[in-house]
Amino acid sequence: MAVCVAVIAKENYPLYIRSIPTQSELKFHYTVHTSLDVVEEKISAVGKVMADQRELYLGLLYPTEDYKVYGYVTNSKVKFVIVVDSSNTSLRDNEIRSMFRKLHNSFTDVMCNPFYNPGDPIQSKAFDSTVSAMMVASS
Amino acid sequence: MESHEEKPIIYTMENKPIVTCAGDQNLLTALYSLLAQQLPREPMEWRRSYGRAPKMIHLEANFVQFKEELLPKEGNKALLTFPFLHIYWTDCCDTETYKASVKEDMQRWQSVLKLHSSTDWLIVVVESDNKKKNKTNILPRTSIMDKIRNDFCNKQSDRCVALLDPLKESSRSQESWNSFLTKLRTLLLMSFTKNLGRFEDDMRTLREKRTEPGWSFCDYFMVQEELAFVFEMLQQYEDALVQYDELDALFTQYVLNFGAGDGANWLGSFCQPVRNWNGLLLRRPIDMEKRELIQRGEASLLDLRSYLFSRQCTLLIFLQRPWEVTQRALELLHNCVQELRLLEVSVVQGALDCWVFLSCLEVLHRIEGCCDRTQLEANFSHTVGLWTYATEKLKSLGCLCGLVSENGPNSEELNRTVDLLAGLGTERPETANSLQSPYKKLKEALSSMESFEKHYLELSHAALEMYRAIGRLRSARLVGKSLAEFYMRKGDAQTAKTFLQDSLKSYTAEGWSLPLTHTRKQIAECQKQLQQTEDYLQTSALLASDKNLTDEERKHFCQEILTFANKAPESKDQRVALSMTAFAQLRELKFQPASASVHVGASLQLELRLCSLMPVPVQLEQLAASVHFIGEQPGTRSGPAGTQRRPGLSPDGTISFPAVSPSGGVLPGTGMPALELYEIQDRSPSDNMLNSTSVVCKNAHMLLRGSEGSSPLDVHSAVGSAFTIEDGTQVLKTNNVTLLPGNNSVIFTALSTKPGSYTLRQLCATVGRVQFVMPHIYPIVKYEVYSQEPQLTIEPLAESLLAGLPQRVKFTILTGHYEVKKGDALQLSNTDSMPILHSSSCFARILSGTGELVGEAALSIQASEKVTSISLPLTPPYHTLEFQLEVLCHIPLSPARVENERLTNGEIRHRPKSRTRFNSGMACIDQKVSIDCPWSIYSILISLTFYTPFRAKHSLLSAGKRKYIQVCLENVSNTNFRLANQTLSEHQHTPLLELLSLNAKTHQVVYSKQSVYSLWEVKWTTEPLPCLQCVFSASFSPADAPDTALKPYSYEFQLERVSTLYSVKADIQPAVGEQQCRAGTLCRLEVSVTRLIEPSDTEGEDEELTENEGLRTTKLMYEVVDNSSNWAVCGKSSGLVSMPVAAMATHKVQMEVMPLFAGKLPFPSIRVFKYLPHSAQPTSQPDTDSCLENDNLSLLDKGLDEQGDTASLRSRGSIHSVGSNEQQQRALPMPRREPFSPGQVFNSSHTQQVLVLPSTDDHVLEVNVT
């Protein structure tokens, strides 16, 4: 399903980033980093329109020839980015949304852990397995 | 719309629905222009089937002459050429002509229409006044209309309309013209609805057959496109677009199904190899070439997609949605690439890149053509994606064709270029004349390296600028990085570096380690090419410590540094200073000893925990720490006692350093380097006066640089000079250290030659020519060197010293800088009250400065009369000498009256301050000891505080005339004691006095905080008993000590006026006639005071005696008080009696009291005082408190003498003793009362009780039982 899942802190440094073909990890890092441009653009655009009922899901950030990059931002401005292979055409918007929702739930669990310092890289097995499930599901 | 260079075959913009006109062609010619102009003027509402929203449309029509060929043949689905309405025009106004020709013509026309089952027709009868005038036999016009209606419109009378002189400007004609137009529009719309509805139904039917074999997408495409054309013709672009989008979606779904293994036959034609990649063509509304290819079923996937998109693009531009075009274009291009991959269509390498490149530029050109500059600029965010995509594709083409390498393309690459160019075909005629067409650009770019570079840079910079303009800086930097890679390939490392450093900055600032490492690696390559040795080495160090790299890569970069370091320097000054942060990190620093404070000359070790970040062991020639020294200020402090805990120094002497990200990046939040300030003081050399003082920031350059937001790398490269070792400071060194990867421990021995404070400034590791410098150590690392005076302290071993028992005290000598030599001795002045008990086995322990036992030595103690001399063993400086001595402090006889002086032998004679602090109930004795020390000419006075373990109290008890002495001994210490041999002795050995012990003979244990009472009866024969000087003495020892350890304790006290003078007896009698006292009724209280002994001379001074009629009397005052509210004393409760001074003289006083309660009530207490009249000379200092009130006395005046034995009950109901002592004068000072000493008055009815019955009243007693 997803080929890369990233959690990015409010300050835009990565809290968690994992990608499937490990050899192209660097490429995904670049992709995710660049996508922050669009995330910021969308956040600021959304902020203007409706401050209260903000939609967390940002939709497709930008497509590339091979991948589609989707974004999601929590209320605490933590960003989730999911990169999906373009050839995987069976994925609909709803499925992407539910992936983000799952990710958000798992992230909330991580944050609830009293031993986790907010701002530290995420090293949670439970979170890892949630992400793994997203990545394996299709491939 | 642009001007078109070529007229397409179907020209949709100028297509209008066809309306055929039969009948009188002249009429039509006359009305044509008016009709074409007036028809679209008014909009009509178009209601549509399938719940689609009604629309207002402006109708236009193309009026053509009726021909039978125009009517569609059976099965012809073309809609564009479909005549939607047929009109028959006639201006016939006489029946003859009508009958003769017109009717026949009409019938023919009707039959043709019927043949083609067309029901959309209209007959127009034009009437003009001119014609009416010419003809004589005018039929009323209705008759012609009627006839026509009769003949043709059997049910549809509205199919025939009359048009009244349309060319005239009359209201009547205008009216009829308008109603005609409305009719025309209505009929046209009806026809549209009917025919389009039928068409759509057919189309749907066709679509439903798509699963049948032989179904062709191309055929279907043509049908649905026909519908789109019609909508476009009706200017319903939205609807037209929907048709194309449906086709698009259908096709996409087929491709996806094909990918999922569900292939359709017809799709095979789209899977043919791509032979032509000349990009999108958006300049024509309809690309007929491609359309024909589709029609023939020969189109490739790219052809179909191109055609579809060009149509969508055209419609979107009609709808003025150009930004949707760019967005869809990007999707289309991505999608096409994916679809070709999915369908496994064979494509020449690079062909798709060409196609995408051309398409991107074509779309951009098309958009630029229909938007102005400001609009474009405002919408960069929509176009920039295409620009970037084009740039990427051009770059990959460049790589493919060898245009990016330094050497130019090889033959294989040239062949590829030729193949690619061939696939482009010839340039399309539309753009042949324009200079900037995508086709020309691509051809030119692929033609030579120079032009490729020009085009590539142009595109890249355009994309870069756009990203910057819309604030997508990360994207801009990614393009920049891509540019840098290009420059690297071209060998232009300098330009590449600037772009890379820009990107590096962004990755560093946001903490993206992987891109950071990658970029840094590229920078290293640039720096190596540019031969920027120092920068390269610094970057190499960072890379060597980078965990994101493989071991091999890290080793490579580490080796680069080591190779350089070990190369022989070309010139002298070829040392390179690098920042240590990437090389190794100082994690922890540990002082040994932990206090980081040592005396002069002592060894202080600093253990550095350095974490080497290098992947291989590195041999350091030298590791040096420079130290800043500040001399000790006189008078500030000396000795370790003043050591304050410095910040950052933990109790075990370690300082931890915050972890810094080795990649040079400051992690978000770690912030700036620490501020380092120097204080500068300028003193005049002559008198050391302060001239000026100032504070200088040492690392201002770093702090200011940081705020400018430059990357740490810049700092490293720019301020290399900051890494040089500070001159003129002392340096701690360790040579030949091997740093293994990971944690290493390096030990420095600190300098401790001069007292003062030493601050570690820098750390510098030297490897050959390379020095790794840590320019600032923060938190500040500091150690102190001090010099210390010798010190002697004596402290108790237990928590407190007890007097009276042998106690151990500890002598501690801190030698400080003094060395105890042979023959040195402590001279203790002896005192009587505190002898030093020395045993033969007395050992001294010698401890080193850190508290380790160094040795033990026997002490020799010699005591002379005045001095006890303790000869000390040899002890080196800064050691501790400890030994214990036993001392005994005698308990002073009576702590309450300490007058005894304690002499210390020697020159000082002082009175000890025996403060009797009753702190925690213990009396304490401060005992001073004067000691002469070998290191000082002065004696040291040391005060020891001893606590008395007991507190004694005595009391005299009486029973009539018999006397008892009770001594209470309270143990106030925390120890339990055994008590023995309590004795009481009379000091003066009064004759005929006997003290009879009533105590147990055995030992008694006095527990802590408890008391022991002892009692003696005093028996004597002489009268009166004089003053007694008594001594209580006892032996005590700690409860667990053997009997031999008993120590004496004594308590001295004095007893005076021991014998009993008066006996007081009280009696309570019920009221007369009553058997028992009753509550609430008055009872009689009789108090009788009896003198027991004859007056003696010694007591005369005590009592005021009066000679009256030969009888010596003394005055006593009595008082009846009931404190417990049992009794109500009625009337006077106190009075004076005159007492004869003779044995057994008795005086009785009566008064009335009332019991308030029933039960056994204790008697009210009766007190007797001495009464000293005002005239009496006070024998002792009068106590103001005991003065009586004047008004009280006024009544105590007369008749005291007459009262005699019988107390008189006064009529007032109160006891009243009235004295007639006239000598009392008010003016004199007030009389006083004085209490008797305890024992002088014996109250024989003390604590006696009397039974009181309840009152006879029947009170209701409520009893609640719960």
Interface residues (C-beta under 8 A of the other chain):
Chain A: A9 E11 N12 Y13 P14 E25 L26 H29 Y30 H33 T34 L36 D37 V38 E41 Y62 P63 T64 E65 S86 S87 T89 G119
Chain B: L256 G259 L330 E331 L333 H334 V337 Q338 R341 L342 S381 G385 Y389 Y467 I470 G471 R472 L473 R474 S475 L478 Y507 E510 G511 W512 L514 P515 H518 P668 G669
